[in-house]
Amino acid sequence: MSLSGSTDNTVATVTGSNALAGEANLTFDGSTLAVTGAVTVSTDLTVSGGDIVYGNGQNATASVTATAHDAAGRNLTITAGPTTAGTSNNQAGGTLTLQGGQGKGSGAGGDIVFQTANASGSGSSLNSHATALTISDDLSATFAGAVDLGSNTLTSTGSLQVRTIDYSDGDNAITIADGGGVTFPVSIDITGSTGIILENDETITNSTNGTISFSGGIAVPDAGNIGSASDLDAIAIAANGNVTYTQNIYIKDDKKIIFGDGSDASLEYDEDGTDQLRIAGNTIFENQVELAKDLLLDPTPADTVWSGVTAKFTAGEDLEDGECVYLKAADTKMWKAVANTGGTGLITPDIMCVAMCVADVSANAVGTFLLQGFLRADTNFPTYAVGETLYVPEAETGGKNVPEGAIPDSDGDFVQVIGWAADANTVYFNPDFTIIEHA
């Protein structure tokens, strides 16, 4: 037998018939078996010591050998030590600890990175690994994909930074933007008694059409306000429920303000009685109007403006503002009324001046006629003496059948007082139905 290549502590292997050779890459000093090169273990490997340490000459991996091209890869499981079943009770299992490499000073510690190979399209090339989770030295955990908690609850005692929170079917239930804005693509169901609390002038905004709908009631704190961005207290609600509007209230065309029918309701302006409730435009009362106090008319209306009691009638001929009229029985239309015995406008004890035209109207058209009240007509009225008594005209003045201050004095004239002059161009029309025939 021959022995070649032998040095201290080398392990000899058979090289042929009656021949041994000392292996330079395989030594054993009685306690340590040293192998230089790759080691293949064909069955399980059990290490009775507590550590497996890689050398520092390169990065290291622990992996499973690739399978054949037509077979799925094998699993690799890392398990901490369990206790042994039986006999004793309530024994804890060992902890599995994964550690990144330690840095020193301001050098960061190594991350713990979890990677998977995402499936791609059909093919024979290996899919690339992609990072699913990175745990960094600052104790933060970054998930590159969705985190599915199933039916479990996520609890955090510190800050929780997320981009989106999804349903299990992948819909983005909550999206959190870089600036902190939160988007809910579906309904929000608030079950807590405190509801949604906003601080520091935050707002709830519908960026699609600006509309926010509530299926139930809206409650504001006592003495709370409802308003717009430029008028925060447009609607103020007091603790007793009284509502104050700081701006105009607009009712759309053909819409109504309806009071409840359980008791009397009132429309008032200010409690001290020094201000006025002003209604601009025509006002129609479909039922009886009961006046608890006087009806205050405006004695100084603007030109061609009237203040008083009016009615609608059909004109029998062309009429202008300020002209005196009577109602002809033959056609129930308004015609010019004159005091003398000639002309189509003759008044008699049975036919008298009953109204004054307040706005130009054509023959056979419906116009507005003053039954009692004030009218100013700078163009059609002559210059009256303030306070003078006015009569049905004996003849037209300037082609207009307007009241005159002179008493009709021709034999056969019918004298009818129809009012008085409030100023040089304003008449208070209030016809007296006592008619005197001038002899």
Secondary structure, 3 states (H helix, E strand, C coil): CEEECCCCCEEEEEEECCEEEEEEEEEECCCCEEECCCCCCCCCCCCCCCCCCCCCCCCCCCCCCCCCCCCCCCCCCCCCCCCCCCCCCCCCCCCCCCCCCCCCCCCCCCCEEEEEECCCCCCCCCCCEEEEEEECCCCCEEECCCCCCCCCCCCCCCCCCCCEEECCCCCEEEEECCCCCEECCCCCCCCCCCCCCCCCCCCCCCCCCCCCCCCCCCCCCCCEEEEECCEEEEEEECCCCCEEECCCCCCCCCCCCCCCCCCCCCCCCCCCCCCCCCCCCCCCCCCCCCCCCCCCCCCCCCCCCEEEEEEEEEECCCECCCCEEEEECCCCEEEECECCCCCCCECCCCCCCCEEECCCECCCCEEEEEEEEEEECCCCCCCCCCCCEEECCCCCECCECCCECCCCCCCCCEECEEEEEEECCEEEECCCCCCEECC
